[in-house]
Amino acid sequence: WDVNEVQRSQPNGHTTAWINVAIRNGNEVHLAWNRGIGSFHGRYHSWSPDNGETWGEPLSFFPPNESGQTHWPWMVVDTAGVLHLISKTGAGANPGAPKYTFWNGSGWSQMYAFYETQNDLDSALAIGLGNTLHFVHADETGSGQLLYRSRVTGAPALLPQSISAPELHSTPTPSIVLQGEAAVNSGRTVYAGAITNPAI
């Protein structure tokens, strides 16, 4: 494994946790993570244009004071090469909500907040057919509500691929020669001993 440093060790109680990775356009590597305790920014992002050889300076992609330990920043890439990210803001006494943004090639778009009142900690993001975002998140305020959202991006869809059934080929049944001497079969010497077990 090759090793390259993305971020130096953080002083003053800063943490690096809940790290996620996504690949865009073949060799563009994106990392997003949570730097929660002691930080006023919380979510950080760094990217490499050359398959991880060099890395840009880690920068926060959330506004100031929207911090906390809030689990994964989810990232997926559609068929148009657009990187989509959802991450939660706030934590503890300042519950927030998931926010959505996308990478425009050099920076993040304006954040879109799903809402501002619930405290959603657990969530997950996936992409289907190359252009449909599937996002699920749980309300942690006590109601136990599980919410599902979907969104079709502007990318072209991938058509489902049908899998054909494998062809079945018959194989000849091997023959067993019961005799107590060597037999020559197609140039090979095969020994098949006679059955002498009295229990049979």
C-alpha positions in Angstrom: 0.0 0.0 0.0 1.2 3.5 -0.9 0.9 6.1 1.9 0.4 9.9 1.5 -0.5 12.3 4.2 -3.7 14.2 3.7 -4.0 16.0 7.1 -1.5 16.4 9.9 -2.3 15.4 13.4 -4.8 17.8 15.0 -4.0 19.6 18.4 -6.3 20.8 21.1 -8.7 17.9 21.2 -9.6 18.1 17.5 -10.7 14.7 16.2 -10.7 13.0 12.8 -13.5 10.5 12.4 -16.4 9.3 10.2 -14.2 9.4 7.1 -15.7 8.6 3.7 -14.1 8.3 0.2 -15.5 8.7 -3.4 -13.8 8.4 -6.8 -14.8 10.8 -9.6 -13.8 10.6 -13.3 -11.4 7.7 -12.8 -8.6 9.2 -10.8 -10.1 12.1 -8.8 -10.2 11.0 -5.2 -12.4 12.8 -2.7 -12.3 12.5 1.1 -14.8 13.9 3.5 -14.7 13.6 7.3 -15.8 14.9 10.7 -13.5 17.0 12.7 -15.8 17.5 15.6 -14.5 18.2 19.1 -12.9 21.5 19.5 -13.7 22.6 15.9 -16.1 25.4 14.8 -16.4 24.0 11.3 -16.9 20.3 11.7 -16.9 18.9 8.2 -13.8 18.8 6.1 -13.0 17.9 2.5 -9.8 17.3 0.6 -9.3 16.0 -2.9 -6.6 14.6 -5.1 -6.6 15.1 -8.9 -4.0 12.4 -9.5 -5.2 9.2 -8.0 -4.0 10.1 -4.5 -0.5 11.2 -5.3 -1.0 14.8 -4.2 -3.7 16.3 -1.9 -5.3 19.8 -1.6 -5.5 21.6 1.7 -8.4 20.3 3.8 -11.2 22.9 3.8 -14.5 23.0 5.7 -17.6 22.7 3.5 -20.1 23.7 6.2 -20.7 27.3 7.5 -19.0 28.2 10.8 -20.5 26.8 14.1 -22.2 23.9 12.4 -20.1 21.3 14.1 -20.4 18.1 16.2 -19.9 14.4 16.0 -22.6 13.6 13.4 -21.6 10.4 11.7 -20.8 9.9 8.0 -20.7 12.4 5.3 -22.2 10.4 2.5 -20.9 10.7 -1.1 -21.9 9.2 -4.4 -21.1 9.9 -8.1 -23.6 9.9 -10.9 -23.0 8.9 -14.5 -22.3 12.6 -15.5 -19.4 12.6 -13.0 -21.2 14.9 -10.5 -20.2 14.2 -6.9 -23.2 14.4 -4.5 -22.7 14.8 -0.7 -25.1 14.7 2.2 -24.0 15.4 5.8 -25.7 16.4 9.0 -25.2 19.7 10.9 -25.2 20.3 14.6 -25.2 17.8 17.5 -26.0 17.5 21.1 -27.8 20.5 22.4 -27.9 22.0 18.9 -29.7 19.4 16.7 -29.5 20.0 13.0 -30.6 18.3 9.9 -29.1 16.7 6.8 -27.8 19.1 4.2 -27.1 18.3 0.5 -24.5 19.8 -1.8 -22.7 18.7 -5.0 -19.1 19.2 -6.3 -19.0 21.5 -9.4 -15.4 20.6 -10.3 -13.6 23.2 -8.1 -16.0 23.8 -5.2 -19.2 22.9 -3.5 -22.6 24.2 -4.5 -24.9 26.1 -2.1 -26.2 23.8 0.7 -29.8 22.6 0.6 -31.3 21.8 4.1 -34.0 19.2 4.2 -35.3 20.9 7.4 -33.9 22.5 10.5 -35.8 21.1 13.5 -35.1 17.4 13.8 -32.0 15.7 15.1 -31.1 13.1 12.6 -28.0 11.1 13.5 -28.2 7.9 11.5 -28.5 8.1 7.8 -27.4 6.5 4.5 -27.1 7.5 0.8 -27.0 5.3 -2.3 -27.3 5.8 -6.0 -29.3 3.7 -8.4 -29.3 3.5 -12.2 -26.5 6.0 -12.2 -28.8 9.0 -11.7 -31.2 8.4 -8.8 -30.2 9.4 -5.2 -31.7 7.3 -2.4 -31.4 8.8 1.0 -32.7 7.4 4.3 -32.5 9.1 7.7 -33.8 8.5 11.2 -35.4 11.1 13.5 -33.5 10.9 16.8 -35.7 13.3 18.8 -37.8 10.4 20.2 -40.4 9.8 17.6 -38.4 7.0 15.9 -39.6 8.2 12.5 -37.6 6.7 9.5 -37.7 8.9 6.4 -36.8 8.0 2.8 -36.2 10.5 0.1 -35.2 10.2 -3.6 -34.1 12.6 -6.3 -33.3 12.1 -10.0 -30.3 14.0 -11.1 -29.7 15.4 -14.6 -27.3 12.5 -15.4 -28.3 9.9 -17.9 -29.7 6.7 -16.5 -28.0 3.3 -16.8 -30.4 0.7 -18.2 -30.7 -2.4 -16.1 -28.6 -5.2 -17.5 -30.4 -8.6 -17.9 -28.3 -11.6 -16.9 -28.8 -14.6 -19.2 -29.0 -18.1 -17.8 -25.8 -20.1 -18.2 -25.8 -22.7 -20.9 -25.8 -26.3 -19.6 -23.6 -28.8 -21.3 -24.0 -32.6 -20.8 -20.9 -34.5 -19.7 -20.3 -38.1 -20.4 -20.7 -40.5 -17.5 -17.4 -42.1 -16.6 -17.2 -45.8 -16.9 -15.7 -48.0 -14.2 -13.9 -51.2 -15.2 -14.0 -53.8 -12.5 -11.1 -56.1 -13.1 -8.0 -57.0 -11.2 -5.4 -56.1 -13.8 -4.1 -53.0 -15.4 -6.1 -51.7 -18.3 -4.8 -49.5 -21.1 -7.3 -46.8 -22.0 -6.5 -44.2 -24.7 -2.8 -44.5 -24.0 -3.2 -44.2 -20.2 -2.7 -47.0 -17.7 -5.6 -47.3 -15.3 -5.8 -49.7 -12.4 -9.1 -50.7 -11.1 -9.0 -53.4 -8.4 -11.7 -56.0 -8.0 -14.2 -55.6 -5.1 -13.1 -58.0 -2.4 -14.8 -56.5 0.7 -16.8 -59.4 2.1 -19.3 -57.0 3.7 -20.5 -56.0 0.2 
